Amino acid sequence: MLLGYLASGRGLVRLSLSRLRIRGAVLSDILRVGMPGSLNTIQVNLTVVLLTGLVGSFGTAALAGYGMGARLEYLQIPLVFGLGSALVTMVGTNVGAGQVARARRIAWTGAAMADAATGDIGLAAAMFPHAWLGLFSHHPGVLSAGTTYLRRVSPAYGFVGRGPIAEAGVNDHLSRALRITD
């Protein structure tokens, strides 16, 4: 609907597809940076879909418990992507200014912050699973399944933090900052 409105010429911004030219080099650069992130997102979502199907065979309580644990993982993604976006800007600025050592410190500090934030959430969920699960259900079967899931999986949530930061590492600025020697 928005594209139709913009193409109609009635708005302040007018979209003209007649002058649209796709430049191969630019498209290639965009895909080179964006494709790994897209593949990671597809992989994460397919894993959740497959596990949901598998866990569903154990009953509704197990499915609900797994679902609540998986949602806690999903809630961490915006936190880490926000940090990753800031890192790309700070590292890119410093690489552009020739301050590679500083860019490297920023990249590694940001990765450590992402690990710490998601790792702390994971440890808290493993130690106090009912604090999260109890927000959604008080059913004993759901709490049992969710507790089992969180105690086994959430201690590894620190890797959830590292994933998007490493994914941002495919960006030229971050990867150069982490590779370049002074």
N, C-alpha and C positions, 0 to 999 in steps of 0.2 A: 504494500500500500504506500509506504514511504517513497519507494523508488518511482512508483507511478505518479505521485504528487510532484516529485522533483522533476521528472521528465515532462510533466504537463506544461511547465513554464509559468505557472501561477504563483510560485513561491519566490522568495528573495534569492534563493539559491536555485540555479537552473542546471539540470543535468542534461548534457548533450552527448548522446552515444555516438553521433556521427563523427565527432572529433576524437573518439577514443582510439588510441593506438597502443597495442600491447608491445612493449619492448622486451625482447627475449632476454637480454642481459639483466635487466631489472627483475623480471619475473624469476629468472634463475637464482639471483641473489636472495630474493624473498623465500623461494622454496628451499634453498640450501639452509637457511636459518630456521624457517618455520616447520619444515617437514619432520625433523626429529621430535619436536615438541608435539606435533599432531600425532605422530605414531605412538608416543608415550601416553597421550590421553586416550587414544583408542585402545591401547593395551590395558591400561588401568580399568577402563569401563568394561571391556570384554572379560577381564578377570572377575570383576564383581558380578557380571551377568552369569558367568559359568559357575562361580561359587554359590550364587543365590540358587541356581537350579540344583546344584549338588546338595546344599544344606536343606533345601525345601523337602527333600526326600526323608529327612529326619523329623519332620513335623513342623507345625506352625510356631511352637515355642522356640525351637532351635532357629527357625528362620527369622523370627522377630529379634532374638538375641544377637544373631549375626548381623542383621540389618542395623541395629543400634550401634554395634561396634564399627561397622563399615562407615556409618555416617560420621562418627567421630573422626575417622581418617579424612573423609571428604571435607570436613570443616577446617582442617588444617591447611588445605591447599590454598585458599585465598590469602592466608597469613603468609605463607612462604612465597607465593607469587608476588605479593606486595613488596616483600623484602628483595626478591630477585629483580623486580623492576627498578628499585632504587639502586641496587648493585650495578646493573647494566649502565645506568646513567653515571654513577660515581666512577666506576672503573673506566668507562669510555672517555669521560672527561679527563681523567688522569693519564690515560694512555695517549690521548690526543695532545696533552700538555707535555708529553715526554717524561712523566713521572711514573715510570713503570714499576719501580719498587713500591711506591705508595699504592698504585693500582693493585698490585699483588697482595699487599697487606689488607686492603679493603675487601678483595675477593675472598681471601681466606677467613677474615674476620666475619664477613657476612655468612659464609658457609658454616662457621662455628656457631653463629647466632641462630641460624635456622636449625641446626642439629640440636642445640640446647633447648630452643623453644619447643620443638616437636618431641624431643626426647623427654623433656619434663612433663609434657602432657601425657605421653605414653606411660611414664613411670607412675604418675598420679592415677591414671586409669587402671593400671595393674594393681596398685595398692588399695585403691578405693573405687572399685568398679560400680558399686551401687550408687555412688554420687552422680554418675552419668546415667546409668540404666534406670535409676529410680525416678528420673525426670519423665520417663515415658511409660513405665509399666511397674506394677508391683506383683505381677503374676510369678509364682515361684519357679515355674519351668523356664520362663523367659529370663528371669534373673540368673538362674543357674547356667543356661546356655550362654548368655551375654558375659557373665563373669568368666566362664571358661575361655571364651574367645578373647576377651580383653587381657586376661592374665597371660595368655600364650602369645598374642600378637602385638599388643601395645608396647611392650618393652622395645620393640624394633621401630617405633614411630620416628626415632631420630633419622632413620633412613628416608622417611617421607619428606623430611626437611631437606635432606641432601639432594633428593631427586630433582626438584625444579631448579635448584641452584646449579646443579651439574648440567641440567638441560639448558639453562641460560648460558652455560659454559660453551655451548656450540656457537654462541655469539662471538664474533671475531674479537671484540674488545676483551671479554673475560678470558677466552682461551689464550689470546696473546699475552695477557697480563700474567697468566699462570705458567706460561711456557718460556717467555723471554727472559734471558739472563741479562743482568745489568752490565 
